[in-house]
């Protein structure tokens, strides 16, 4: 316990020192606070993506799924990375050429009618995604603190909320990028060390094979085993995979903040490849953990229970701190993106058009806290981490994807048509929230098709910028 407190304390001190180091740089310029003055080098871009994509929700959620259902659960998360490769190849340079800061700006530029009011539903839909992502990280970290220190889950979540919010608001994207370099290295080491320690504890590969031959069958060890039919796979990819051709607001901000197009593209693709490899290791962590636990542990906390049972060795504590780093480096990115989005797309555009840089930084910080508070509420009430991830993707896709794909077409629908489609999407999402429509792939696809159909109905045509 003493070693854990010391190492954990040192880790937190390093985070706050790194954030404080750049606080002067981000205090007066909103461009610096939000986009690092568009000067992020490939090293910063690489590690901030790596830190964001391999979050604690990803690790704990995927380990839990593969513990219960086998290594093929890998594809739930890997699907997003594979689709993102197409995003990187075909769209990053276009986003840079158009100088889009964000997804909301993309919608406003392509559907400019009614003074860009399309920003509001677009921002609302993206906040759903961001809140669920932040809640994933809060929930994953709460399991660790609860098991390690024996405190209640609500108190654990409150501690997490205060720590992550505090260092995120200090110095904006500069602070997030710099701390993500430190946290990205730490979490990568921890994943590799954890797979070695877990495999050793399971008795090696031969013991793992013997366990599954006797108890489960070898299907659980295969990355490619599935009992889904081909059309179910297609529907699943359409419902949860196509979102990543649009991607997250956090990634668009980093594309804009990068020094150049090559930095933006390769800084995106290299950590993406590492993430795909890391997800294989994480999937097999769950498979190996089932051998150790005998399949009787709560799958959401099985990894933490395993580490806690191994005592307070320095290596175990460093691995646990690495898991904390994975969680915090994802949460801070989505928190900051939410604050920037609300301040730019709502406050600046519709409420205080002449807001100064200091005011914009102030509002960003306020809405970082607000978003974190909403995520805190989600995390208290929802325990299945990976389901939370899928829910956020599905609901955001229903509202935004049809308009997003139509926005890349040469001939675009009118703003009124897109708004009508978005309203239909919002209605579908509300029906899902109230449990009237299940949050499942067939229903998500049907709701997206409804949005698309309405968006293609020719209503009043707004003036659309000419293609350059």
LUMVEX-306738 format. One record per residue (C-alpha): x, z, y. Coordinates in nm, 2 decimals. Example, Ala and Ser with C-alpha at 12.3 -4.5 7.8 and 13.67 -1.06 7.14 Angstrom:
<atoms>
@X:1.23 Z:0.78 Y:-0.45
@X:1.37 Z:0.71 Y:-0.11
</atoms>
This chain:
<atoms>
@X:0.00 Z:0.00 Y:0.00
@X:0.28 Z:0.09 Y:0.24
@X:0.46 Z:-0.24 Y:0.18
@X:0.14 Z:-0.43 Y:0.23
@X:0.07 Z:-0.26 Y:0.56
@X:0.43 Z:-0.33 Y:0.68
@X:0.44 Z:-0.70 Y:0.58
@X:0.08 Z:-0.75 Y:0.70
@X:0.17 Z:-0.59 Y:1.03
@X:0.48 Z:-0.80 Y:1.08
@X:0.28 Z:-1.11 Y:1.00
@X:0.02 Z:-1.02 Y:1.27
@X:0.29 Z:-0.94 Y:1.53
@X:0.45 Z:-1.28 Y:1.47
@X:0.11 Z:-1.45 Y:1.52
@X:0.05 Z:-1.28 Y:1.85
@X:0.41 Z:-1.33 Y:1.97
@X:0.39 Z:-1.70 Y:1.90
@X:0.05 Z:-1.72 Y:2.09
@X:0.18 Z:-1.52 Y:2.38
@X:0.49 Z:-1.73 Y:2.40
@X:0.28 Z:-2.03 Y:2.51
@X:0.01 Z:-1.85 Y:2.71
@X:0.16 Z:-1.94 Y:3.05
@X:0.17 Z:-2.31 Y:2.95
@X:-0.21 Z:-2.31 Y:2.88
@X:-0.34 Z:-2.08 Y:3.15
@X:-0.40 Z:-2.32 Y:3.44
@X:-0.44 Z:-2.67 Y:3.28
@X:-0.74 Z:-2.74 Y:3.07
@X:-0.56 Z:-3.05 Y:2.94
@X:-0.27 Z:-2.84 Y:2.81
@X:-0.50 Z:-2.56 Y:2.68
@X:-0.72 Z:-2.81 Y:2.49
@X:-0.50 Z:-3.11 Y:2.41
@X:-0.14 Z:-2.99 Y:2.46
@X:-0.10 Z:-3.24 Y:2.74
@X:-0.12 Z:-3.52 Y:2.48
@X:0.24 Z:-3.43 Y:2.38
@X:0.22 Z:-3.30 Y:2.02
@X:0.51 Z:-3.42 Y:1.81
@X:0.48 Z:-3.52 Y:1.45
@X:0.60 Z:-3.18 Y:1.33
@X:0.33 Z:-2.99 Y:1.52
@X:0.07 Z:-3.25 Y:1.41
@X:0.18 Z:-3.23 Y:1.04
@X:0.17 Z:-2.85 Y:1.01
@X:-0.15 Z:-2.80 Y:1.21
@X:-0.33 Z:-3.04 Y:0.98
@X:-0.17 Z:-2.89 Y:0.67
@X:-0.27 Z:-2.54 Y:0.79
@X:-0.63 Z:-2.65 Y:0.87
@X:-0.70 Z:-2.85 Y:0.55
@X:-0.58 Z:-2.60 Y:0.30
@X:-0.79 Z:-2.30 Y:0.41
@X:-0.87 Z:-1.98 Y:0.24
@X:-1.22 Z:-2.10 Y:0.18
@X:-1.07 Z:-2.40 Y:0.00
@X:-0.84 Z:-2.19 Y:-0.21
@X:-1.09 Z:-1.91 Y:-0.30
@X:-1.39 Z:-2.15 Y:-0.34
@X:-1.20 Z:-2.40 Y:-0.55
@X:-1.04 Z:-2.14 Y:-0.77
@X:-1.38 Z:-1.98 Y:-0.82
@X:-1.54 Z:-2.32 Y:-0.92
@X:-1.26 Z:-2.42 Y:-1.15
@X:-1.26 Z:-2.07 Y:-1.31
@X:-1.63 Z:-2.13 Y:-1.39
@X:-1.65 Z:-2.50 Y:-1.46
@X:-1.29 Z:-2.64 Y:-1.52
@X:-1.02 Z:-2.83 Y:-1.35
@X:-1.25 Z:-3.13 Y:-1.27
@X:-1.39 Z:-2.93 Y:-0.98
@X:-1.08 Z:-3.07 Y:-0.81
@X:-1.28 Z:-3.37 Y:-0.71
@X:-1.52 Z:-3.18 Y:-0.49
@X:-1.24 Z:-3.12 Y:-0.24
@X:-1.02 Z:-3.41 Y:-0.32
@X:-1.30 Z:-3.66 Y:-0.25
@X:-1.28 Z:-3.57 Y:0.11
@X:-0.90 Z:-3.64 Y:0.12
@X:-0.94 Z:-3.97 Y:-0.05
@X:-1.20 Z:-4.09 Y:0.20
@X:-0.98 Z:-3.96 Y:0.48
@X:-0.71 Z:-4.20 Y:0.37
@X:-0.94 Z:-4.48 Y:0.46
@X:-1.02 Z:-4.31 Y:0.79
@X:-0.65 Z:-4.29 Y:0.87
@X:-0.58 Z:-4.66 Y:0.77
@X:-0.87 Z:-4.82 Y:0.95
@X:-0.98 Z:-4.59 Y:1.23
@X:-0.71 Z:-4.37 Y:1.38
@X:-0.55 Z:-4.65 Y:1.58
@X:-0.89 Z:-4.76 Y:1.71
@X:-0.97 Z:-4.41 Y:1.82
@X:-0.63 Z:-4.40 Y:2.00
@X:-0.69 Z:-4.74 Y:2.16
@X:-1.03 Z:-4.63 Y:2.29
@X:-0.88 Z:-4.29 Y:2.41
@X:-1.16 Z:-4.10 Y:2.25
@X:-1.10 Z:-3.73 Y:2.28
@X:-1.38 Z:-3.63 Y:2.04
@X:-1.67 Z:-3.75 Y:1.82
@X:-1.91 Z:-3.65 Y:2.10
@X:-1.73 Z:-3.88 Y:2.34
@X:-1.75 Z:-4.16 Y:2.09
@X:-2.13 Z:-4.12 Y:2.08
@X:-2.15 Z:-4.10 Y:2.46
@X:-1.94 Z:-4.41 Y:2.51
@X:-2.14 Z:-4.62 Y:2.26
@X:-2.49 Z:-4.48 Y:2.35
@X:-2.45 Z:-4.41 Y:2.73
@X:-2.82 Z:-4.41 Y:2.82
@X:-2.99 Z:-4.11 Y:2.99
@X:-2.66 Z:-4.00 Y:3.14
@X:-2.49 Z:-3.95 Y:2.80
@X:-2.75 Z:-3.70 Y:2.67
@X:-2.66 Z:-3.80 Y:2.32
@X:-2.37 Z:-3.56 Y:2.35
@X:-2.61 Z:-3.27 Y:2.31
@X:-2.75 Z:-3.34 Y:1.96
@X:-2.40 Z:-3.46 Y:1.85
@X:-2.24 Z:-3.14 Y:1.97
@X:-2.52 Z:-2.93 Y:1.80
@X:-2.46 Z:-3.11 Y:1.47
@X:-2.09 Z:-3.06 Y:1.48
@X:-2.13 Z:-2.70 Y:1.56
@X:-2.32 Z:-2.66 Y:1.23
@X:-2.02 Z:-2.80 Y:1.05
@X:-1.78 Z:-2.58 Y:1.24
@X:-1.97 Z:-2.26 Y:1.20
@X:-2.00 Z:-2.31 Y:0.82
@X:-1.62 Z:-2.38 Y:0.80
@X:-1.54 Z:-2.07 Y:1.00
@X:-1.78 Z:-1.86 Y:0.79
@X:-1.60 Z:-1.99 Y:0.48
@X:-1.27 Z:-1.85 Y:0.61
@X:-1.42 Z:-1.52 Y:0.72
@X:-1.59 Z:-1.48 Y:0.38
@X:-1.28 Z:-1.56 Y:0.19
@X:-1.06 Z:-1.32 Y:0.38
@X:-1.32 Z:-1.04 Y:0.36
@X:-1.29 Z:-1.04 Y:-0.02
@X:-0.91 Z:-0.98 Y:0.01
@X:-0.94 Z:-0.69 Y:0.26
@X:-1.23 Z:-0.53 Y:0.07
@X:-1.03 Z:-0.53 Y:-0.26
@X:-0.70 Z:-0.44 Y:-0.11
@X:-0.81 Z:-0.16 Y:0.12
@X:-1.14 Z:-0.05 Y:-0.04
@X:-1.35 Z:-0.09 Y:0.28
@X:-1.69 Z:-0.23 Y:0.31
@X:-1.73 Z:-0.61 Y:0.35
@X:-1.91 Z:-0.59 Y:0.69
@X:-1.62 Z:-0.38 Y:0.83
@X:-1.37 Z:-0.62 Y:0.68
@X:-1.55 Z:-0.92 Y:0.84
@X:-1.55 Z:-0.74 Y:1.18
@X:-1.17 Z:-0.68 Y:1.16
@X:-1.12 Z:-1.05 Y:1.07
@X:-1.34 Z:-1.16 Y:1.36
@X:-1.15 Z:-0.95 Y:1.62
@X:-0.80 Z:-1.06 Y:1.50
@X:-0.87 Z:-1.43 Y:1.47
@X:-1.07 Z:-1.46 Y:1.79
@X:-0.81 Z:-1.27 Y:1.99
@X:-0.51 Z:-1.49 Y:1.91
@X:-0.71 Z:-1.81 Y:1.92
@X:-0.83 Z:-1.76 Y:2.28
@X:-0.48 Z:-1.66 Y:2.41
@X:-0.31 Z:-2.00 Y:2.44
@X:-0.55 Z:-2.27 Y:2.31
@X:-0.43 Z:-2.56 Y:2.11
@X:-0.06 Z:-2.49 Y:2.18
@X:-0.10 Z:-2.15 Y:2.03
@X:-0.30 Z:-2.29 Y:1.73
@X:-0.04 Z:-2.56 Y:1.67
@X:0.26 Z:-2.33 Y:1.69
@X:0.11 Z:-2.06 Y:1.47
@X:0.00 Z:-2.33 Y:1.22
@X:0.37 Z:-2.43 Y:1.18
@X:0.45 Z:-2.08 Y:1.07
@X:0.13 Z:-2.04 Y:0.86
@X:0.15 Z:-2.38 Y:0.70
@X:0.50 Z:-2.31 Y:0.56
@X:0.39 Z:-1.96 Y:0.44
@X:0.07 Z:-2.08 Y:0.27
@X:0.25 Z:-2.37 Y:0.10
@X:0.52 Z:-2.14 Y:-0.05
@X:0.24 Z:-1.90 Y:-0.15
@X:0.04 Z:-2.16 Y:-0.34
@X:0.35 Z:-2.27 Y:-0.54
@X:0.46 Z:-1.91 Y:-0.61
@X:0.10 Z:-1.82 Y:-0.71
@X:0.07 Z:-2.10 Y:-0.97
@X:0.40 Z:-1.99 Y:-1.13
@X:0.30 Z:-1.62 Y:-1.14
@X:-0.04 Z:-1.70 Y:-1.27
@X:0.09 Z:-1.93 Y:-1.55
@X:0.34 Z:-1.67 Y:-1.65
@X:0.07 Z:-1.40 Y:-1.67
@X:-0.15 Z:-1.63 Y:-1.88
@X:0.13 Z:-1.66 Y:-2.13
@X:0.24 Z:-2.01 Y:-2.06
@X:0.07 Z:-2.35 Y:-2.13
@X:0.05 Z:-2.30 Y:-2.50
@X:-0.15 Z:-1.98 Y:-2.46
@X:-0.38 Z:-2.16 Y:-2.21
@X:-0.44 Z:-2.44 Y:-2.46
@X:-0.51 Z:-2.19 Y:-2.74
@X:-0.76 Z:-2.00 Y:-2.53
@X:-0.96 Z:-2.31 Y:-2.44
@X:-0.95 Z:-2.45 Y:-2.79
@X:-1.09 Z:-2.12 Y:-2.92
@X:-1.34 Z:-2.03 Y:-2.65
@X:-1.43 Z:-2.32 Y:-2.43
@X:-1.30 Z:-2.65 Y:-2.56
@X:-1.03 Z:-2.87 Y:-2.39
@X:-1.27 Z:-3.03 Y:-2.14
@X:-1.20 Z:-2.75 Y:-1.89
@X:-0.84 Z:-2.86 Y:-1.88
@X:-0.92 Z:-3.22 Y:-1.78
@X:-0.92 Z:-3.33 Y:-1.42
@X:-1.15 Z:-3.62 Y:-1.52
@X:-1.41 Z:-3.46 Y:-1.74
@X:-1.77 Z:-3.46 Y:-1.60
@X:-2.12 Z:-3.46 Y:-1.74
@X:-2.25 Z:-3.64 Y:-1.43
@X:-2.38 Z:-4.00 Y:-1.47
@X:-2.23 Z:-4.28 Y:-1.26
@X:-2.52 Z:-4.30 Y:-1.02
@X:-2.51 Z:-3.92 Y:-0.96
@X:-2.14 Z:-3.95 Y:-0.87
@X:-2.22 Z:-4.23 Y:-0.63
@X:-2.50 Z:-4.03 Y:-0.47
@X:-2.27 Z:-3.72 Y:-0.44
@X:-2.00 Z:-3.92 Y:-0.27
@X:-2.25 Z:-4.08 Y:-0.03
@X:-2.40 Z:-3.74 Y:0.06
@X:-2.07 Z:-3.54 Y:0.10
@X:-1.79 Z:-3.79 Y:0.11
@X:-1.89 Z:-4.05 Y:0.38
@X:-1.88 Z:-3.77 Y:0.63
@X:-1.50 Z:-3.79 Y:0.62
@X:-1.50 Z:-4.15 Y:0.75
@X:-1.62 Z:-3.97 Y:1.07
@X:-1.42 Z:-3.65 Y:1.01
@X:-1.41 Z:-3.33 Y:1.20
@X:-1.39 Z:-3.27 Y:1.57
@X:-1.07 Z:-3.07 Y:1.51
@X:-0.90 Z:-3.39 Y:1.38
@X:-1.02 Z:-3.61 Y:1.66
@X:-0.87 Z:-3.36 Y:1.91
@X:-0.53 Z:-3.38 Y:1.74
@X:-0.54 Z:-3.76 Y:1.72
@X:-0.60 Z:-3.76 Y:2.10
@X:-0.33 Z:-3.48 Y:2.16
@X:-0.06 Z:-3.67 Y:1.96
@X:0.23 Z:-3.83 Y:2.15
@X:0.16 Z:-4.18 Y:2.02
@X:-0.04 Z:-4.38 Y:1.77
@X:0.23 Z:-4.36 Y:1.50
@X:0.25 Z:-3.98 Y:1.54
@X:-0.13 Z:-3.96 Y:1.51
@X:-0.15 Z:-4.18 Y:1.20
@X:0.15 Z:-4.05 Y:1.00
@X:0.10 Z:-3.70 Y:1.12
@X:-0.24 Z:-3.72 Y:0.96
@X:-0.15 Z:-3.91 Y:0.64
@X:0.15 Z:-3.71 Y:0.52
@X:-0.02 Z:-3.37 Y:0.51
@X:-0.32 Z:-3.54 Y:0.35
@X:-0.10 Z:-3.65 Y:0.05
@X:0.04 Z:-3.30 Y:0.02
@X:-0.31 Z:-3.16 Y:0.04
@X:-0.42 Z:-3.38 Y:-0.25
@X:-0.13 Z:-3.25 Y:-0.46
@X:-0.19 Z:-2.89 Y:-0.36
@X:-0.56 Z:-2.91 Y:-0.46
@X:-0.45 Z:-3.00 Y:-0.82
@X:-0.25 Z:-2.67 Y:-0.83
@X:-0.54 Z:-2.48 Y:-0.68
@X:-0.78 Z:-2.62 Y:-0.94
@X:-0.55 Z:-2.52 Y:-1.23
@X:-0.51 Z:-2.17 Y:-1.07
@X:-0.88 Z:-2.12 Y:-1.15
@X:-0.84 Z:-2.25 Y:-1.50
@X:-0.54 Z:-2.02 Y:-1.57
@X:-0.72 Z:-1.73 Y:-1.41
@X:-1.00 Z:-1.76 Y:-1.66
@X:-0.75 Z:-1.71 Y:-1.94
@X:-0.63 Z:-1.39 Y:-1.77
@X:-0.98 Z:-1.25 Y:-1.69
@X:-1.15 Z:-1.37 Y:-2.01
@X:-1.42 Z:-1.52 Y:-1.79
@X:-1.57 Z:-1.19 Y:-1.70
@X:-1.46 Z:-1.15 Y:-1.34
@X:-1.66 Z:-1.24 Y:-1.03
@X:-1.52 Z:-1.59 Y:-0.97
@X:-1.52 Z:-1.56 Y:-0.59
@X:-1.28 Z:-1.26 Y:-0.61
@X:-1.09 Z:-1.33 Y:-0.93
@X:-0.77 Z:-1.43 Y:-0.75
@X:-0.76 Z:-1.13 Y:-0.53
@X:-0.84 Z:-0.90 Y:-0.83
@X:-0.55 Z:-1.05 Y:-1.02
@X:-0.30 Z:-1.00 Y:-0.73
@X:-0.42 Z:-0.65 Y:-0.66
@X:-0.38 Z:-0.56 Y:-1.03
@X:-0.02 Z:-0.67 Y:-1.02
@X:0.08 Z:-0.38 Y:-0.79
@X:0.26 Z:-0.38 Y:-0.46
@X:0.57 Z:-0.60 Y:-0.54
@X:0.71 Z:-0.78 Y:-0.24
@X:0.64 Z:-1.12 Y:-0.39
@X:0.28 Z:-1.04 Y:-0.46
@X:0.23 Z:-0.91 Y:-0.10
@X:0.39 Z:-1.22 Y:0.04
@X:0.16 Z:-1.44 Y:-0.17
@X:-0.14 Z:-1.24 Y:-0.04
@X:-0.02 Z:-1.28 Y:0.32
@X:0.02 Z:-1.65 Y:0.25
@X:-0.35 Z:-1.66 Y:0.15
@X:-0.43 Z:-1.49 Y:0.47
@X:-0.23 Z:-1.75 Y:0.66
@X:-0.43 Z:-2.03 Y:0.49
@X:-0.75 Z:-1.87 Y:0.60
@X:-0.66 Z:-1.79 Y:0.96
@X:-0.50 Z:-2.13 Y:1.02
@X:-0.83 Z:-2.30 Y:0.93
@X:-1.05 Z:-2.06 Y:1.12
@X:-0.86 Z:-2.09 Y:1.45
@X:-0.88 Z:-2.47 Y:1.46
@X:-1.26 Z:-2.48 Y:1.41
@X:-1.31 Z:-2.20 Y:1.66
@X:-1.11 Z:-2.37 Y:1.93
@X:-1.27 Z:-2.70 Y:1.86
@X:-1.62 Z:-2.55 Y:1.90
@X:-1.52 Z:-2.38 Y:2.23
@X:-1.37 Z:-2.70 Y:2.37
@X:-1.67 Z:-2.91 Y:2.26
@X:-1.93 Z:-2.68 Y:2.43
@X:-1.73 Z:-2.65 Y:2.75
@X:-1.66 Z:-3.03 Y:2.78
@X:-1.99 Z:-3.17 Y:2.64
@X:-2.24 Z:-2.93 Y:2.77
@X:-2.10 Z:-2.72 Y:3.06
@X:-1.89 Z:-2.99 Y:3.23
@X:-2.13 Z:-3.28 Y:3.17
@X:-2.47 Z:-3.12 Y:3.24
@X:-2.43 Z:-2.78 Y:3.40
@X:-2.12 Z:-2.75 Y:3.62
@X:-1.99 Z:-3.10 Y:3.68
@X:-1.72 Z:-2.98 Y:3.92
@X:-1.59 Z:-2.70 Y:3.70
@X:-1.22 Z:-2.63 Y:3.77
@X:-0.96 Z:-2.61 Y:3.49
@X:-0.96 Z:-2.23 Y:3.51
@X:-1.34 Z:-2.23 Y:3.47
@X:-1.32 Z:-2.47 Y:3.18
@X:-1.07 Z:-2.25 Y:3.00
@X:-1.29 Z:-1.95 Y:3.07
@X:-1.60 Z:-2.12 Y:2.92
@X:-1.40 Z:-2.24 Y:2.62
@X:-1.29 Z:-1.89 Y:2.54
@X:-1.64 Z:-1.76 Y:2.58
@X:-1.78 Z:-2.01 Y:2.34
@X:-1.50 Z:-1.95 Y:2.09
@X:-1.63 Z:-1.59 Y:2.08
@X:-1.99 Z:-1.71 Y:2.05
@X:-1.91 Z:-1.95 Y:1.77
@X:-1.72 Z:-1.68 Y:1.59
@X:-2.01 Z:-1.44 Y:1.62
@X:-2.25 Z:-1.69 Y:1.46
@X:-2.00 Z:-1.76 Y:1.18
@X:-1.97 Z:-1.38 Y:1.13
@X:-2.35 Z:-1.36 Y:1.07
@X:-2.33 Z:-1.65 Y:0.82
@X:-2.04 Z:-1.49 Y:0.63
@X:-2.22 Z:-1.16 Y:0.59
@X:-2.52 Z:-1.33 Y:0.43
@X:-2.37 Z:-1.60 Y:0.22
@X:-2.13 Z:-1.54 Y:-0.08
@X:-2.09 Z:-1.89 Y:-0.25
@X:-1.80 Z:-2.03 Y:-0.04
@X:-1.80 Z:-2.38 Y:-0.17
@X:-2.17 Z:-2.42 Y:-0.14
@X:-2.14 Z:-2.32 Y:0.23
@X:-1.88 Z:-2.60 Y:0.28
@X:-2.11 Z:-2.86 Y:0.12
@X:-2.41 Z:-2.74 Y:0.32
@X:-2.23 Z:-2.78 Y:0.65
@X:-2.12 Z:-3.14 Y:0.56
@X:-2.47 Z:-3.24 Y:0.44
@X:-2.66 Z:-3.12 Y:0.74
@X:-2.41 Z:-3.27 Y:0.99
@X:-2.41 Z:-3.60 Y:0.81
@X:-2.79 Z:-3.62 Y:0.82
@X:-2.79 Z:-3.60 Y:1.20
@X:-2.48 Z:-3.80 Y:1.29
@X:-2.36 Z:-4.05 Y:1.02
@X:-2.61 Z:-4.33 Y:1.08
@X:-2.54 Z:-4.33 Y:1.46
@X:-2.17 Z:-4.30 Y:1.39
@X:-2.14 Z:-4.61 Y:1.16
@X:-2.37 Z:-4.81 Y:1.39
@X:-2.14 Z:-4.72 Y:1.68
@X:-1.86 Z:-4.92 Y:1.53
@X:-2.07 Z:-5.23 Y:1.50
@X:-2.04 Z:-5.50 Y:1.77
@X:-2.42 Z:-5.50 Y:1.84
@X:-2.53 Z:-5.15 Y:1.88
@X:-2.89 Z:-5.00 Y:1.88
@X:-3.02 Z:-4.85 Y:2.20
@X:-2.96 Z:-4.49 Y:2.30
@X:-3.34 Z:-4.43 Y:2.26
@X:-3.33 Z:-4.56 Y:1.90
@X:-3.03 Z:-4.34 Y:1.81
@X:-3.18 Z:-4.04 Y:1.97
@X:-3.50 Z:-4.10 Y:1.77
@X:-3.30 Z:-4.12 Y:1.45
@X:-3.11 Z:-3.80 Y:1.54
@X:-3.44 Z:-3.62 Y:1.61
@X:-3.56 Z:-3.72 Y:1.26
@X:-3.23 Z:-3.59 Y:1.13
@X:-3.27 Z:-3.25 Y:1.31
@X:-3.62 Z:-3.22 Y:1.16
@X:-3.48 Z:-3.27 Y:0.81
@X:-3.21 Z:-3.02 Y:0.87
@X:-3.46 Z:-2.76 Y:0.99
@X:-3.67 Z:-2.82 Y:0.68
@X:-3.36 Z:-2.75 Y:0.47
@X:-3.28 Z:-2.43 Y:0.67
@X:-3.63 Z:-2.30 Y:0.59
@X:-3.60 Z:-2.40 Y:0.23
@X:-3.87 Z:-2.67 Y:0.23
@X:-3.61 Z:-2.94 Y:0.13
@X:-3.32 Z:-2.86 Y:-0.11
@X:-2.97 Z:-2.90 Y:0.02
@X:-2.88 Z:-3.14 Y:-0.26
@X:-2.72 Z:-3.49 Y:-0.27
@X:-3.04 Z:-3.69 Y:-0.33
@X:-3.23 Z:-3.53 Y:-0.05
@X:-2.93 Z:-3.56 Y:0.19
@X:-2.90 Z:-3.93 Y:0.11
@X:-3.28 Z:-3.98 Y:0.17
@X:-3.27 Z:-3.80 Y:0.50
@X:-2.97 Z:-4.01 Y:0.61
@X:-3.16 Z:-4.33 Y:0.52
@X:-3.46 Z:-4.21 Y:0.72
@X:-3.23 Z:-4.15 Y:1.02
@X:-3.08 Z:-4.50 Y:0.98
@X:-3.42 Z:-4.67 Y:0.94
@X:-3.55 Z:-4.51 Y:1.26
@X:-3.22 Z:-4.58 Y:1.45
@X:-3.26 Z:-4.95 Y:1.37
@X:-3.62 Z:-4.97 Y:1.52
@X:-3.57 Z:-5.16 Y:1.85
@X:-3.67 Z:-4.93 Y:2.13
@X:-3.58 Z:-4.96 Y:2.50
@X:-3.23 Z:-5.11 Y:2.51
@X:-2.97 Z:-4.92 Y:2.71
@X:-2.68 Z:-5.08 Y:2.88
@X:-2.39 Z:-5.08 Y:2.64
@X:-2.03 Z:-5.12 Y:2.75
@X:-1.88 Z:-5.47 Y:2.67
@X:-1.62 Z:-5.48 Y:2.40
@X:-1.28 Z:-5.51 Y:2.54
</atoms>
